[in-house]
Amino acid sequence: VQDGLGNEGVAPFTYFNLDKVKTQGGLLSAGVKTNSWNMGASFGITGKEQFENDTVLVPLNYFEQISANLGYAFEEQGIGLAVNWTYNGAQDRVVLREDDLSRFYQSGYSMLDFNLSKSFKKQGLSFDLGVRNLLDVTDIEVSGGQGSHQGTRSRNLLATGRNYFVSLKYELKIKGS
């Protein structure tokens, strides 16, 4: 997989399969739900160590993953609101760049989503309207690592930016035999 934008439309580096990746970590999460409110949060930490030909390319390093969500339901009206936030911490990565293995640092980033829903239970319909990636994150900063590309800074494509969505769902009930 090629990533980033280089000169004359040529991708500056390529991802490749590593011989071995050692991963360890943990996740702590909590949530509270009442009749109308739904709240949750989690904190995770993941460590990765990457190898190629039994050589350590990236020593064990950790990055955090944090998320929070908040929802409220207006039960009588059949309306729901939800906000979801996630943060992925900075981490070291390895890429193949012009036949050289290169280690680089990837900045952390946040994503925020919003959803509004309306349910018409008697008709078996539900309608959703929302925004994904409300912060309009499209790319993140990376800085180059070892070899001939040491000290380079660029931006890597991460997401397509802010997305709006609408959905209509119909629940089809078929009487069994």
Buried (B, 14 or more C-beta within 10 A) or exposed (E): EEBBBEEEEEBBBBEEEBEEEEEEEEEEEEEEEEEEEBBBBBBBBBBBBBBBEEEEBBEEBEBBBBBBBBBBBEEEEBBBBBBBBBBBBBBBBBBBBEEEBBBBBBBBBBBBBBBEBBBEEEEEBBBBBBBBBBBEBEBBBBBBBBEEBEEBEBEBEBBEEBEEEEEEEEEEEEEEE
